[in-house]
Amino acid sequence: MVNPILDVKQECRNLIEKAFAGAIASGALTEGEVPAFNIEIPADTSHGDLSTNAAMVSARAFHKAPKMIAEALTAALDLTGTSFERVEVAGPGFINFFLGRKWFSQDVLNVLSEKESYGRTSFGEGKRVLVEFVSANPTGPMHIGNARGGAIGDTLASVLDWAGYGVNREFYVNDAGNQINKFGLSLSLRYLQVCNGIEGTPEDNDYMPEDSYHGQDIIDHAKAFYAINGDKYKDVSEEERRAALVAYALPLNIAGLERDLLRYRIKYDNWFRESTLHNNGEAAKVVQMLTDRGYTYEQEGALWFKATEFGADKDFVLRRSNGFFTYVVPDIAYHYNKLVVRGYDKAIDVLGADHHGYVPRLKAALQALGVDPDRLDVVLMQMVRLVRKGEVVKLSKRSGKAITLVTLLDDIPIDAARFFFNLREANSQFDFDLDLAVEQTSSNPVYYVQYAHARICSIMNKLAAEGISPRAVTEEDLNRLETPEETELIRRIAQFPAELVDAAKNYDPARITRYTTDLATLFHKFYNACKVICDDEPLMQARIALCEATRTTLKNALTVLGITAPTSM
C-alpha cells in the first residue's frame, strides 16, 4: 500500500534534517536545536511541488536571518537518488522542492499495480472503530435528516476502512422508553377507531392527542392488525392492547428500516436493541457503578449524576422519583458497552446538531465510569433544506406528508442522493437542489464525475475498435508525460491515499466528493489538450496508461462514496 504524498513528504523531511546536520558540521550553522517545521504542497505548484518553512522557524535557534539559513541548508542538500531534481530558496526563506519525472512516472505505475486497492493505507493500524449512525426511532419512516446521516455515516465508515481501521457499522434501535410508549398509544387509538368504524386520516385529529403520531403508517398498521385480529383487543386492558399492537408493528418497522437502508446501499454489521440493556441489567449496572463511585446524589426522590464534576454544564437525573430511568441511562450503558464490554478502541456517533448539549454529559458519565472520554467522538450534523424550482420544500412529519428517505429515492437517483449529502462537511447547512440532482449535464456534480469515468471507458473501447492494445509501460515511456495537463493530473492521482487519510483524521467524507470533482476536471482538461491516439507509440501508450490510472482512481473514490462508476452514459 503506497501513499505517494506522505512518502515524499517524509523523504523531504529526512533531507532537511540531514541538511541541518551537514550545515552544522561544516560550520555554516552554529549548534542549535532544530525546531518543528512544516512541509506543505504550495497552492501554486509552479513555485515547487513541496515547500518547507524550516529556515523561517529556525531564525531564533540559529541566530541568523531565515534566508541565510535557507541558503546554508540548500548548499548542504544532496538530491542524488532522491525524488527531487532541484530546490530553490524563495521569498524571505522558504525552501521549495521540485520533483523529478521519475516520481510522476512511478505514481502511474503504482496505480496500475495496485488497481482496486489503490488508495488503501495502513494509517489506522487496524484499530477497532464502531460507527453508529441513523439510529432513527423505529416508530415511523426515516425522514430527510436520516437520509443525510446515512450517507455521511456510511461513507465515513468506508473512509476509515480504506485508511486502515477495523470498522463496524451499527444501528441503535430505540425499542424501549417514551417513544415506544407514544407509539403504542398512537396504535391503540387508531385501532379503536377502526373497531368503531371510523375512517381515520392523518389530518383527523379529533381522536388523537397532539403529542401522538399522526402519520399514515400508524393508520395502516392499525388496519392491518384489525384485518388479522378483528376486534379481539377492543375490550382488553389498555396495557394489553398496546403491547399486542407494538409487538405486531415494531418488527415490521425495523424490517422496513433495514430494507430501505439496503436500498440506500447501507448494510449494517449489527442492529443493537436498546431493550437489551434493560433486559441484561447493563442499564441498572452503570447507575450502580456511578453510585458506588460516589458520583450520584438524591434530591426530591430522584437520583442525580454529578456531571458538573466532570466538566458538563449541569447535573442531570438518572432515575426519576417514580423509579424509572431517564433516556440518558441506556445511552450511557450503550456507550459503556461499546468501549468496555465489546472493547472498541473508538466509538463514533453521527448525530443531529440538536445533540450538542447531550455530548458533554455523555462524556462526563463515561469519564466517571473510568473510560477515557476521548474514545468517543461525535460528528454533529446540520439539517438540509430540500429545494425544488428555487423554493424550499416544506416538511410536515406530524401530518404524515414529510418527504421520507423512500420518497426521496423515488424522485432522485441513489448515486445523486449519496453524493449530494456528502457535498459539504457534516456541520454545514446547505440546500439540496432536487432539480439539479436529476440533471444529466455537467452542472450536476455526480453526473460530471461519472461522465469522466464513462469517457475513459469510451476511449478504451475506441482503442479496441481501432485494433490498438494497451501494453505494459515502462518508466521511460511515462517520462514522456511532460505537459502541464499530464503533470497536474498525475499529481492529483497521487494525492488520493493522502486525501483518504485526511478525511479519516477529520471525519470528513466530503473531502472525497471534492476530490472526485477535482480529478474529473483535471482529466477533462488533459483529454482536451492531449491526443491519446497519436503516431508516437510510446507517448500514446503512456497516455493510455494515464487514462487507466485515472479510471482506477475515480472508480476507487466512487466506491468509497458508495456510488456506481458507469461504463457508458
C-alpha positions in Angstrom: 0.0 0.0 0.0 1.5 3.2 -1.2 0.9 6.8 -0.1 3.0 8.9 -2.6 2.4 12.2 -1.0 3.1 11.1 2.6 6.1 9.2 1.4 7.6 12.1 -0.5 6.9 14.5 2.4 8.8 12.2 4.7 11.6 12.0 2.2 11.7 15.8 2.1 11.7 15.9 5.9 14.7 13.5 6.1 16.6 15.6 3.6 16.1 18.8 5.6 17.1 17.1 8.8 20.3 15.8 7.1 20.9 19.2 5.7 20.7 20.8 9.1 23.2 18.2 10.4 25.5 18.8 7.5 25.3 22.6 7.8 26.1 22.4 11.5 29.0 20.0 10.9 30.5 22.3 8.2 30.2 25.4 10.4 27.7 27.1 8.1 25.3 27.0 11.1 26.1 27.1 14.7 25.0 24.4 17.1 21.3 24.6 17.8 18.2 22.6 18.3 16.1 22.3 15.1 12.5 23.4 15.9 9.4 21.7 14.4 8.8 22.7 10.8 6.1 22.1 8.2 6.2 20.6 4.7 3.3 21.6 2.5 2.1 21.4 -1.0 2.1 25.0 -2.4 -1.2 26.4 -3.8 0.7 27.3 -6.9 2.9 24.3 -7.8 4.8 26.3 -10.3 6.7 27.6 -7.2 7.6 24.0 -6.3 5.9 20.6 -5.6 6.7 20.9 -1.9 7.7 23.8 0.3 9.1 24.0 3.8 9.3 26.8 6.4 12.2 25.1 8.2 14.5 28.1 7.7 11.8 30.5 8.7 11.1 28.9 12.1 14.8 28.4 12.8 16.0 32.0 12.9 15.9 32.3 16.7 17.6 28.9 17.2 20.5 29.6 14.9 20.7 33.4 15.3 20.5 34.1 11.6 18.2 35.5 9.0 15.9 32.9 7.6 17.2 33.4 4.0 20.8 32.8 5.2 19.7 29.6 7.0 17.8 28.5 3.8 20.9 29.1 1.7 23.1 27.1 4.1 20.6 24.2 4.0 20.3 24.1 0.3 24.1 24.1 0.0 24.1 21.0 2.3 21.4 19.2 0.4 22.3 16.1 -1.7 19.5 15.2 -4.0 21.3 12.3 -5.6 19.0 9.3 -5.9 16.0 11.2 -4.4 12.6 12.0 -5.9 13.7 15.7 -6.3 15.6 17.3 -9.2 16.2 20.7 -7.7 15.5 23.2 -4.9 15.0 26.9 -4.7 15.0 29.5 -2.0 12.0 31.8 -2.3 10.9 35.0 -0.6 12.2 35.6 2.9 13.4 32.0 3.3 11.0 29.3 2.1 12.7 26.3 0.5 10.8 24.9 -2.5 11.4 21.3 -3.8 10.8 20.3 -7.4 10.0 16.7 -8.1 11.7 14.8 -11.0 9.8 12.9 -13.7 10.7 9.6 -12.1 8.3 10.4 -9.2 5.4 11.2 -11.5 6.1 8.1 -13.6 6.3 5.9 -10.6 2.9 7.2 -9.4 1.2 6.0 -12.5 2.9 2.6 -12.2 1.8 2.4 -8.5 -1.9 2.8 -9.5 -1.6 0.3 -12.4 0.0 -2.2 -9.9 -2.4 -1.8 -7.0 -5.6 -1.5 -9.1 -8.7 -1.7 -7.0 -6.6 -1.5 -3.8 -5.0 1.9 -4.8 -5.8 4.4 -2.1 -5.8 2.0 0.9 -3.2 2.7 3.6 -2.3 1.3 7.0 -2.7 4.6 8.7 -5.3 3.3 11.1 -3.1 0.4 12.2 -6.1 -1.9 12.4 -7.6 -0.1 15.4 -11.2 -1.2 16.0 -13.8 1.6 15.4 -17.6 1.4 15.7 -19.5 3.9 13.7 -23.1 4.4 14.8 -25.4 6.4 12.5 -29.0 7.0 11.5 -30.4 5.1 14.5 -33.9 6.5 13.7 -36.7 5.8 16.1 -38.4 2.7 14.7 -41.8 4.3 15.2 -42.1 5.5 11.7 -40.3 6.0 8.3 -37.0 7.7 8.1 -37.0 11.5 7.4 -34.6 13.5 5.3 -32.2 14.1 8.2 -31.7 10.3 8.4 -31.0 10.4 4.6 -28.1 12.8 5.2 -26.9 10.9 8.3 -27.0 7.7 6.4 -24.8 9.0 3.5 -22.4 10.7 5.9 -22.1 7.8 8.3 -21.8 5.0 5.7 -19.2 7.0 3.7 -17.2 7.9 6.9 -17.1 4.2 7.8 -15.9 3.4 4.3 -13.2 6.2 4.5 -12.0 4.7 7.8 -11.8 1.3 6.3 -9.7 2.4 3.4 -7.5 4.3 5.8 -6.6 1.1 7.6 -9.1 0.9 10.6 -11.1 -2.2 11.5 -14.6 -0.7 11.1 -18.1 -1.9 12.0 -21.3 -0.1 11.3 -24.1 -0.2 13.9 -27.8 0.9 14.1 -29.1 1.5 17.6 -32.7 0.5 17.8 -34.7 2.6 20.3 -37.2 -0.2 21.1 -37.8 1.0 24.7 -38.8 4.2 26.5 -41.0 7.1 25.9 -41.1 6.9 22.0 -42.3 3.3 22.2 -44.9 4.3 24.7 -46.1 7.0 22.4 -46.1 4.5 19.5 -48.2 2.1 21.5 -50.7 4.9 22.4 -51.0 6.0 18.8 -51.5 2.5 17.5 -54.1 1.8 20.2 -56.1 4.9 19.4 -56.1 4.2 15.6 -57.0 0.6 16.2 -60.0 1.6 18.3 -61.1 3.9 15.5 -61.1 1.0 13.1 -63.0 -1.1 15.6 -65.6 1.7 15.9 -65.9 2.1 12.1 -64.1 5.5 12.0 -62.1 6.0 8.8 -59.1 7.9 10.4 -56.8 10.1 8.3 -53.5 11.8 9.2 -55.4 15.1 9.2 -58.2 13.7 11.5 -57.0 15.0 14.9 -60.3 14.7 16.8 -59.3 11.4 18.3 -55.5 11.9 18.5 -53.6 13.8 21.3 -51.3 16.4 19.9 -48.1 14.6 21.0 -49.1 11.3 19.4 -48.0 10.1 16.0 -50.4 11.1 13.2 -48.8 9.5 10.2 -50.4 7.3 7.6 -48.1 4.5 8.7 -49.9 4.3 12.1 -53.3 4.0 10.4 -52.0 1.3 8.0 -50.6 -0.7 10.9 -53.9 -0.4 12.9 -55.9 -1.6 9.8 -53.6 -4.5 9.1 -53.7 -5.6 12.8 -57.5 -5.4 12.7 -57.6 -7.5 9.5 -55.7 -10.2 11.4 -57.3 -10.0 14.8 -60.6 -8.3 14.3 -61.9 -6.5 17.5 -60.3 -9.1 19.7 -58.3 -6.4 21.5 -61.0 -3.8 21.7 -62.2 -4.5 25.2 -58.9 -5.8 26.8 -56.9 -3.5 29.1 -55.0 -0.6 27.5 -51.7 -2.2 28.6 -52.5 -5.5 26.8 -53.8 -3.8 23.7 -50.7 -1.6 23.3 -48.4 -4.5 24.0 -50.0 -6.6 21.3 -50.0 -3.7 18.8 -46.4 -2.8 19.4 -45.3 -6.5 19.2 -47.0 -6.6 15.8 -45.9 -3.2 14.3 -42.4 -2.7 15.7 -40.8 -5.7 14.0 -42.4 -4.6 10.7 -41.0 -1.1 11.1 -37.5 -2.4 12.0 -37.6 -4.7 9.0 -38.7 -1.7 6.9 -35.8 0.4 8.1 -33.4 -2.3 7.2 -35.0 -2.8 3.8 -35.0 0.9 3.0 -31.3 1.4 4.1 -30.2 -1.6 2.0 -31.8 0.2 -1.0 -29.7 3.2 0.0 -26.7 0.8 -0.1 -26.2 0.8 3.6 -25.6 -2.6 5.2 -25.1 -2.6 9.0 -22.9 -5.2 10.8 -25.1 -5.1 13.8 -28.6 -3.9 14.9 -28.3 -3.2 18.6 -31.5 -3.0 20.6 -31.9 -0.7 23.5 -34.1 -3.2 25.2 -31.0 -5.5 25.5 -29.5 -3.0 28.0 -32.6 -3.2 30.2 -33.1 -7.0 29.9 -29.4 -7.9 30.7 -29.1 -5.4 33.5 -26.4 -3.2 32.0 -28.5 0.0 32.3 -29.0 -0.6 36.0 -25.4 -1.6 36.4 -23.9 1.7 35.1 -26.2 3.6 37.6 -25.0 1.4 40.4 -21.3 1.9 39.3 -21.8 5.7 39.4 -23.4 5.5 42.8 -20.7 3.2 44.2 -18.0 5.7 43.0 -19.8 8.5 44.8 -20.9 10.4 41.8 -24.7 10.5 42.5 -27.0 12.1 45.0 -30.7 12.0 45.8 -32.9 15.1 45.6 -36.7 15.1 45.9 -36.8 11.3 45.4 -34.8 11.4 42.2 -31.2 10.1 41.6 -28.9 12.7 40.1 -25.4 12.4 38.5 -22.7 14.9 39.5 -22.0 15.7 35.9 -20.5 19.2 36.7 -17.6 17.5 38.5 -16.6 16.2 35.0 -17.0 19.4 33.0 -20.7 19.2 32.0 -22.8 22.3 32.2 -25.2 20.9 34.7 -26.0 17.8 36.8 -28.8 15.5 35.4 -31.3 12.9 36.6 -30.5 9.2 36.1 -33.6 7.8 37.9 -36.8 9.7 38.3 -38.8 9.8 41.6 -41.2 7.2 40.1 -38.3 4.7 39.8 -37.9 4.8 36.0 -34.6 5.6 34.4 -34.3 8.7 32.2 -33.4 8.3 28.5 -29.7 9.0 29.1 -29.2 5.9 31.3 -29.4 3.4 28.4 -27.3 5.7 26.3 -24.6 5.7 28.9 -24.9 1.9 29.2 -24.8 1.6 25.4 -21.5 3.5 25.1 -20.0 1.7 28.0 -21.0 -1.5 26.2 -19.2 -0.3 23.0 -16.0 0.8 24.6 -15.6 -1.6 27.6 -17.8 -4.7 27.1 -17.0 -5.0 23.4 -13.7 -3.3 23.6 -13.7 -0.9 20.6 -10.8 1.5 20.5 -13.0 4.3 19.3 -16.8 4.9 19.1 -18.0 7.4 16.6 -21.6 8.7 16.6 -23.2 10.7 13.8 -25.9 12.8 15.4 -28.1 15.8 14.7 -26.8 19.2 15.7 -29.5 19.3 18.4 -27.5 16.9 20.4 -24.6 19.4 21.0 -25.6 19.7 24.7 -26.0 16.0 25.2 -22.5 15.1 24.1 -20.5 16.6 27.1 -23.0 15.0 29.5 -22.4 11.6 28.0 -18.7 12.1 28.0 -18.9 13.1 31.7 -20.6 9.9 32.6 -18.1 7.8 30.7 -15.2 9.6 32.5 -16.9 8.9 35.8 -17.1 5.3 34.9 -13.3 5.2 34.3 -13.5 5.4 30.5 -11.4 7.9 28.6 -14.0 10.3 27.1 -11.7 10.9 24.1 -12.5 7.4 22.9 -16.0 8.7 22.0 -16.1 11.1 19.0 -19.4 12.7 17.8 -20.0 14.1 14.4 -22.7 16.7 14.7 -24.8 17.1 11.5 -26.8 20.1 10.4 -30.1 19.7 8.7 -30.5 20.0 4.9 -33.2 22.1 3.1 -34.7 20.5 0.1 -35.2 22.9 -2.8 -37.3 22.4 -5.9 -37.7 25.1 -8.6 -36.0 27.6 -6.3 -38.5 27.0 -3.5 -37.9 25.3 -0.2 -39.9 22.0 0.0 -42.0 22.2 3.2 -41.8 19.2 5.5 -44.5 18.2 8.0 -43.7 14.9 9.7 -46.7 15.3 12.1 -49.2 15.5 9.3 -47.7 12.4 7.6 -46.7 14.4 4.5 -42.9 14.5 5.1 -40.5 13.6 2.4 -39.0 10.4 3.7 -35.9 8.5 2.6 -38.1 6.3 0.4 -39.9 9.1 -1.3 -36.7 10.9 -1.9 -35.1 7.9 -3.6 -38.3 7.6 -5.7 -37.6 11.1 -7.0 -33.8 11.1 -7.5 -31.1 8.5 -8.2 -29.4 6.9 -5.3 -26.0 8.0 -6.6 -27.1 11.6 -6.6 -28.5 11.3 -3.0 -25.3 9.9 -1.6 -23.1 12.3 -3.5 -25.2 15.4 -2.7 -25.5 14.6 1.0 -21.6 14.4 1.2 -21.0 17.6 -0.8 -20.5 19.6 2.4 -19.0 19.0 5.8 -21.5 17.5 8.3 -21.6 20.6 10.4 -22.6 22.8 7.5 -26.1 23.6 6.3 -26.9 23.5 2.6 -29.7 23.4 0.1 -30.2 20.1 -1.7 -31.4 21.0 -5.2 -33.8 18.3 -6.3 -33.9 19.6 -9.8 -30.1 19.6 -10.2 -29.8 16.1 -8.8 -31.7 14.6 -11.8 -30.0 16.8 -14.5 -27.8 14.9 -16.9 -25.4 17.8 -17.5 -22.0 18.9 -16.3 -23.8 21.2 -13.8 -24.7 18.1 -11.8 -21.5 17.2 -9.9 -22.2 13.5 -9.6 -23.1 13.3 -13.3 -19.9 15.2 -14.1 -17.7 12.8 -12.2 -19.4 9.7 -13.5 -19.2 11.0 -17.1 -15.4 11.3 -16.7 -15.2 7.6 -15.8 -17.6 6.7 -18.7 -15.5 8.8 -21.1 -12.4 6.9 -20.2 -14.2 3.6 -20.8 -15.3 5.0 -24.2 -11.6 5.8 -25.0 -10.7 2.2 -24.2 -13.5 0.9 -26.4 -12.4 3.2 -29.3 -8.8 1.9 -28.9 -10.0 -1.7 -29.2 -12.2 -0.9 -32.2 -9.1 0.5 -33.9 -7.0 -2.5 -33.0 -4.8 -0.7 -30.5 -4.0 -2.8 -27.5 -2.6 -1.3 -24.3 0.8 -2.7 -23.4 2.8 -2.7 -20.2 4.5 0.7 -20.0 7.9 1.5 -18.6 9.2 4.3 -16.6 10.9 5.6 -19.7 7.6 5.6 -21.6 5.9 7.5 -18.8 8.6 10.1 -18.5 7.2 11.5 -21.8 4.1 12.8 -19.9 5.5 16.3 -19.5 2.7 18.7 -20.4 1.2 20.7 -17.6 -2.2 18.9 -18.0 -0.5 15.5 -17.7 1.6 16.6 -14.7 -1.3 18.1 -12.8 -3.5 15.0 -13.4 -0.8 12.7 -12.1 -0.2 14.9 -9.1 -3.9 14.7 -8.2 -4.0 11.0 -8.7 -1.0 10.7 -6.3 -2.9 12.6 -3.6 -5.8 10.1 -3.3 -4.3 8.0 -0.4 -3.5 11.2 1.5 -7.0 12.6 0.9 -8.4 9.4 2.4 -6.2 9.7 5.4 -7.1 13.4 5.9 -10.8 12.5 5.5 -10.4 9.8 8.2 -8.5 12.2 10.5 -11.1 14.9 10.3 -14.2 12.6 10.0 -14.9 14.5 6.7 -16.0 12.3 3.8 -16.9 15.4 1.9 -13.2 15.6 1.1 -13.7 12.6 -1.2 -16.6 14.1 -3.2 -14.5 17.2 -3.7 -11.6 15.1 -4.7 -13.6 13.2 -7.4 -14.8 16.5 -8.8 -11.2 17.8 -9.0 -9.9 14.7 -10.6 -12.7 14.7 -13.2 -11.9 18.3 -14.0 -8.2 17.6 -14.5 -9.0 14.6 -16.6 -11.3 16.6 -18.9 -8.5 19.2 -19.2 -6.0 16.6 -20.1 -8.3 14.9 -22.6 -9.0 18.2 -24.4 -5.3 19.2 -24.5 -3.6 15.9 -25.3 -4.4 13.4 -28.0 -4.4 9.9 -26.7 -4.3 8.2 -30.1 -1.3 9.6 -31.9 1.6 8.4 -34.1 4.2 8.5 -31.3 3.6 4.9 -30.0 5.5 5.3 -26.6 3.7 8.5 -25.9 0.3 7.0 -26.9 0.9 4.0 -24.6 1.9 6.4 -21.8 -1.3 8.4 -22.2 -3.4 5.2 -22.3 -1.7 4.2 -19.0 -2.6 7.6 -17.6 -6.2 7.2 -18.7 -6.3 3.8 -17.0 -4.7 5.1 -13.8 -7.3 7.9 -13.8 -10.2 5.4 -14.3 -8.9 3.2 -11.5 -8.6 6.1 -9.1 -12.0 7.5 -10.0 -13.7 4.2 -9.6 -12.0 3.6 -6.2 -13.1 7.0 -5.0 -16.6 6.4 -6.1 -16.5 3.0 -4.4 -15.6 4.8 -1.1 -18.6 7.0 -1.6 -20.9 4.1 -2.3 -21.6 5.4 -5.8 -21.5 3.5 -9.1 -18.9 4.0 -11.8 -20.8 3.7 -15.1 -19.0 2.5 -18.2 -21.3 4.4 -20.5 -23.7 7.4 -20.2 
